[in-house]
Amino acid sequence: MSRLDRSLIAHMAPFEGLNPTELDRMIGQARALRITKDHAVFDQEQDAHSFFLLLDGYVRVIKTTPDGEEVTVRYISPGELMGIASALGRTTYPASAIAVVDCVALAWPSGMWSEFASAFPNFGANTYRTVGNRLQDAHARVVEMSTEQVDQRVAHALLKLVRQSGKRTEEGFLIDFPLSRQDIAEMTGTTLHTVSRLLTAWEEQGLVRSGRQKVTVVEPHRLLMLAEGRTEKT
């Protein structure tokens, strides 16, 4: 394999503030991986042998409950770290990560995380910021589950995915990876029937367009008003 170049990571948030020498040292320890669609990057409770940076594609993070129910926790976009169990003080992965499309990632042995965090304070701070943001997202989700109606939760989930991966098209903002109604149901703690009913109603109102594993938000402002429980002025 040809030598990996620092330009692969220099512009990405986890490496913000690192100088060229530090970037070269980090990229020099990485190995490149290709993960085909629907294959696991890592599995829940597997020994956390590596941590990863997603370069291209999208990854779905899934948590399996003790009774075997799968819950979609979040989606990982290019430029994000994943599998950083060491930053959580864990020796196993707390969830599974599945490629939504064909992906390219970089991997480092987990033992190097503490070495990098100590040697490169900016990297350590950036990683902990990532962990903090994800914990904040998890807390916000708990609040949503406890206080919001299901239509608000689904609207919030779609808007979050638009912010993460939205691609402007003639119709609106396409969530730029395969997304099924079952995926949305798992993200929002509801049923496939409920999500299908909501999306059908929202299509009739001109808020969204949906097809097989495809969702486009046509009217993000109106969807935001719905998510926040506000009614439109007539």
LINFEN-V809158 format. One record per residue. N is the residue number from 0. SS is DSSP state (2 for helix, 1 for strand, 0 for the rest). OMEGA is omega in whole degrees, -180 to 180 (* if undefined). D_CENTER is the distance of its C-alpha to the mean C-alpha in Angstrom with 1 decimal. Layout:
n:N ss:SS omega:OMEGA d_center:D_CENTER
n:N ss:SS omega:OMEGA d_center:D_CENTER
This chain:
n:0 ss:0 omega:179 d_center:28.6
n:1 ss:0 omega:-178 d_center:29.1
n:2 ss:0 omega:178 d_center:28.3
n:3 ss:0 omega:-176 d_center:24.8
n:4 ss:0 omega:-179 d_center:25.1
n:5 ss:2 omega:-179 d_center:23.8
n:6 ss:2 omega:178 d_center:22.8
n:7 ss:2 omega:-173 d_center:19.7
n:8 ss:0 omega:-171 d_center:18.2
n:9 ss:0 omega:-175 d_center:20.6
n:10 ss:0 omega:-174 d_center:18.7
n:11 ss:0 omega:-172 d_center:15.3
n:12 ss:2 omega:-178 d_center:14.6
n:13 ss:2 omega:-175 d_center:14.9
n:14 ss:2 omega:179 d_center:18.3
n:15 ss:0 omega:178 d_center:19.6
n:16 ss:0 omega:178 d_center:23.3
n:17 ss:0 omega:179 d_center:24.0
n:18 ss:0 omega:-177 d_center:27.2
n:19 ss:2 omega:179 d_center:27.9
n:20 ss:2 omega:179 d_center:29.6
n:21 ss:2 omega:178 d_center:26.7
n:22 ss:2 omega:179 d_center:24.2
n:23 ss:2 omega:180 d_center:26.7
n:24 ss:2 omega:-179 d_center:27.0
n:25 ss:2 omega:-178 d_center:23.2
n:26 ss:2 omega:179 d_center:22.8
n:27 ss:0 omega:180 d_center:26.0
n:28 ss:0 omega:-175 d_center:24.6
n:29 ss:0 omega:170 d_center:21.6
n:30 ss:1 omega:-179 d_center:21.7
n:31 ss:1 omega:-180 d_center:19.9
n:32 ss:1 omega:168 d_center:18.4
n:33 ss:1 omega:-180 d_center:17.9
n:34 ss:1 omega:-177 d_center:15.9
n:35 ss:0 omega:-178 d_center:17.1
n:36 ss:0 omega:177 d_center:15.4
n:37 ss:0 omega:176 d_center:15.1
n:38 ss:0 omega:-177 d_center:15.9
n:39 ss:1 omega:168 d_center:14.5
n:40 ss:1 omega:173 d_center:13.4
n:41 ss:1 omega:-176 d_center:14.7
n:42 ss:0 omega:178 d_center:15.8
n:43 ss:0 omega:179 d_center:16.0
n:44 ss:0 omega:171 d_center:19.2
n:45 ss:0 omega:176 d_center:19.8
n:46 ss:1 omega:-177 d_center:21.3
n:47 ss:0 omega:-175 d_center:18.9
n:48 ss:0 omega:-175 d_center:20.7
n:49 ss:1 omega:164 d_center:18.2
n:50 ss:1 omega:-165 d_center:15.2
n:51 ss:1 omega:169 d_center:13.2
n:52 ss:1 omega:178 d_center:12.1
n:53 ss:1 omega:179 d_center:10.3
n:54 ss:1 omega:-176 d_center:13.0
n:55 ss:1 omega:180 d_center:12.5
n:56 ss:0 omega:178 d_center:10.7
n:57 ss:0 omega:-178 d_center:7.3
n:58 ss:1 omega:178 d_center:6.5
n:59 ss:1 omega:179 d_center:6.3
n:60 ss:1 omega:-174 d_center:6.9
n:61 ss:1 omega:175 d_center:10.3
n:62 ss:1 omega:177 d_center:13.0
n:63 ss:1 omega:-178 d_center:16.5
n:64 ss:0 omega:180 d_center:19.1
n:65 ss:0 omega:180 d_center:22.7
n:66 ss:0 omega:173 d_center:24.0
n:67 ss:0 omega:179 d_center:21.7
n:68 ss:0 omega:179 d_center:19.4
n:69 ss:1 omega:180 d_center:15.8
n:70 ss:1 omega:175 d_center:13.2
n:71 ss:1 omega:-175 d_center:9.6
n:72 ss:1 omega:-178 d_center:8.0
n:73 ss:1 omega:173 d_center:4.4
n:74 ss:1 omega:178 d_center:2.1
n:75 ss:1 omega:-180 d_center:2.7
n:76 ss:0 omega:176 d_center:5.5
n:77 ss:0 omega:-179 d_center:9.1
n:78 ss:0 omega:-179 d_center:10.5
n:79 ss:0 omega:173 d_center:8.1
n:80 ss:1 omega:174 d_center:9.8
n:81 ss:1 omega:-179 d_center:9.1
n:82 ss:0 omega:-176 d_center:12.0
n:83 ss:0 omega:-179 d_center:13.7
n:84 ss:2 omega:-178 d_center:15.9
n:85 ss:2 omega:179 d_center:18.8
n:86 ss:2 omega:178 d_center:17.5
n:87 ss:2 omega:-178 d_center:17.6
n:88 ss:0 omega:-178 d_center:21.0
n:89 ss:0 omega:174 d_center:20.0
n:90 ss:0 omega:176 d_center:21.5
n:91 ss:1 omega:179 d_center:19.3
n:92 ss:0 omega:-178 d_center:15.6
n:93 ss:0 omega:-179 d_center:14.8
n:94 ss:0 omega:176 d_center:12.5
n:95 ss:1 omega:178 d_center:12.1
n:96 ss:1 omega:-174 d_center:9.7
n:97 ss:1 omega:179 d_center:10.8
n:98 ss:1 omega:178 d_center:10.9
n:99 ss:0 omega:175 d_center:10.5
n:100 ss:0 omega:174 d_center:12.9
n:101 ss:0 omega:-173 d_center:15.1
n:102 ss:1 omega:171 d_center:13.3
n:103 ss:1 omega:-179 d_center:14.9
n:104 ss:1 omega:169 d_center:14.1
n:105 ss:1 omega:-180 d_center:16.3
n:106 ss:1 omega:173 d_center:17.3
n:107 ss:1 omega:173 d_center:19.6
n:108 ss:1 omega:-177 d_center:21.6
n:109 ss:0 omega:-180 d_center:20.3
n:110 ss:2 omega:-179 d_center:23.8
n:111 ss:2 omega:-177 d_center:23.2
n:112 ss:2 omega:-179 d_center:20.6
n:113 ss:2 omega:177 d_center:23.4
n:114 ss:2 omega:180 d_center:25.6
n:115 ss:2 omega:-178 d_center:23.3
n:116 ss:2 omega:179 d_center:22.6
n:117 ss:2 omega:-176 d_center:26.3
n:118 ss:2 omega:-176 d_center:27.5
n:119 ss:0 omega:-176 d_center:25.0
n:120 ss:2 omega:179 d_center:24.6
n:121 ss:2 omega:179 d_center:22.3
n:122 ss:2 omega:178 d_center:19.7
n:123 ss:2 omega:180 d_center:20.2
n:124 ss:2 omega:179 d_center:19.8
n:125 ss:2 omega:179 d_center:16.7
n:126 ss:2 omega:179 d_center:15.1
n:127 ss:2 omega:176 d_center:16.4
n:128 ss:2 omega:177 d_center:15.2
n:129 ss:2 omega:179 d_center:11.5
n:130 ss:2 omega:180 d_center:12.5
n:131 ss:2 omega:180 d_center:14.4
n:132 ss:2 omega:-179 d_center:11.7
n:133 ss:2 omega:175 d_center:9.6
n:134 ss:2 omega:178 d_center:12.9
n:135 ss:2 omega:177 d_center:13.8
n:136 ss:2 omega:-180 d_center:10.9
n:137 ss:2 omega:178 d_center:12.1
n:138 ss:2 omega:179 d_center:15.6
n:139 ss:2 omega:-180 d_center:15.1
n:140 ss:2 omega:177 d_center:13.9
n:141 ss:2 omega:179 d_center:17.0
n:142 ss:2 omega:179 d_center:19.1
n:143 ss:2 omega:-179 d_center:17.9
n:144 ss:2 omega:-174 d_center:18.7
n:145 ss:2 omega:-169 d_center:22.0
n:146 ss:2 omega:-173 d_center:23.2
n:147 ss:0 omega:172 d_center:21.9
n:148 ss:0 omega:-175 d_center:23.2
n:149 ss:2 omega:180 d_center:21.0
n:150 ss:2 omega:177 d_center:21.3
n:151 ss:2 omega:-179 d_center:19.9
n:152 ss:2 omega:-180 d_center:16.9
n:153 ss:2 omega:178 d_center:16.2
n:154 ss:2 omega:178 d_center:16.9
n:155 ss:2 omega:-179 d_center:14.6
n:156 ss:2 omega:180 d_center:11.6
n:157 ss:2 omega:180 d_center:12.7
n:158 ss:2 omega:177 d_center:13.3
n:159 ss:2 omega:179 d_center:9.9
n:160 ss:2 omega:175 d_center:8.5
n:161 ss:2 omega:178 d_center:11.7
n:162 ss:2 omega:-176 d_center:11.1
n:163 ss:2 omega:-172 d_center:7.8
n:164 ss:2 omega:-174 d_center:9.5
n:165 ss:1 omega:178 d_center:12.9
n:166 ss:1 omega:-177 d_center:15.8
n:167 ss:1 omega:176 d_center:19.2
n:168 ss:0 omega:178 d_center:21.7
n:169 ss:0 omega:-177 d_center:25.2
n:170 ss:0 omega:-176 d_center:24.0
n:171 ss:0 omega:-179 d_center:21.2
n:172 ss:1 omega:-179 d_center:17.5
n:173 ss:1 omega:171 d_center:16.0
n:174 ss:1 omega:-161 d_center:12.4
n:175 ss:0 omega:169 d_center:12.4
n:176 ss:0 omega:-179 d_center:11.4
n:177 ss:0 omega:-177 d_center:13.1
n:178 ss:0 omega:-180 d_center:12.5
n:179 ss:0 omega:177 d_center:15.3
n:180 ss:2 omega:176 d_center:16.9
n:181 ss:2 omega:177 d_center:16.5
n:182 ss:2 omega:-179 d_center:12.7
n:183 ss:2 omega:179 d_center:13.2
n:184 ss:2 omega:180 d_center:15.9
n:185 ss:2 omega:-180 d_center:13.9
n:186 ss:2 omega:-169 d_center:11.3
n:187 ss:2 omega:176 d_center:14.4
n:188 ss:0 omega:179 d_center:17.0
n:189 ss:0 omega:-175 d_center:19.4
n:190 ss:0 omega:176 d_center:21.1
n:191 ss:2 omega:-180 d_center:20.8
n:192 ss:2 omega:-178 d_center:24.2
n:193 ss:2 omega:179 d_center:23.1
n:194 ss:2 omega:179 d_center:20.1
n:195 ss:2 omega:179 d_center:22.5
n:196 ss:2 omega:-179 d_center:25.2
n:197 ss:2 omega:-177 d_center:23.1
n:198 ss:2 omega:177 d_center:21.8
n:199 ss:2 omega:179 d_center:25.4
n:200 ss:2 omega:-178 d_center:26.8
n:201 ss:2 omega:175 d_center:24.4
n:202 ss:2 omega:179 d_center:25.4
n:203 ss:2 omega:180 d_center:29.0
n:204 ss:0 omega:178 d_center:28.4
n:205 ss:0 omega:-179 d_center:26.8
n:206 ss:0 omega:-177 d_center:23.5
n:207 ss:1 omega:167 d_center:21.3
n:208 ss:1 omega:-179 d_center:22.0
n:209 ss:1 omega:176 d_center:20.5
n:210 ss:1 omega:-179 d_center:21.5
n:211 ss:0 omega:-180 d_center:20.6
n:212 ss:0 omega:-180 d_center:16.8
n:213 ss:1 omega:177 d_center:16.8
n:214 ss:1 omega:174 d_center:16.5
n:215 ss:1 omega:175 d_center:17.9
n:216 ss:1 omega:-175 d_center:18.3
n:217 ss:0 omega:-176 d_center:21.9
n:218 ss:0 omega:-177 d_center:22.8
n:219 ss:2 omega:-179 d_center:19.9
n:220 ss:2 omega:178 d_center:22.6
n:221 ss:2 omega:178 d_center:24.1
n:222 ss:2 omega:177 d_center:20.8
n:223 ss:2 omega:178 d_center:20.2
n:224 ss:2 omega:178 d_center:23.8
n:225 ss:2 omega:-180 d_center:23.2
n:226 ss:2 omega:-179 d_center:20.1
n:227 ss:0 omega:177 d_center:22.3
n:228 ss:0 omega:180 d_center:25.2
n:229 ss:0 omega:177 d_center:27.4
n:230 ss:0 omega:180 d_center:29.9
n:231 ss:0 omega:177 d_center:30.8
n:232 ss:0 omega:179 d_center:34.2
n:233 ss:0 omega:* d_center:36.7
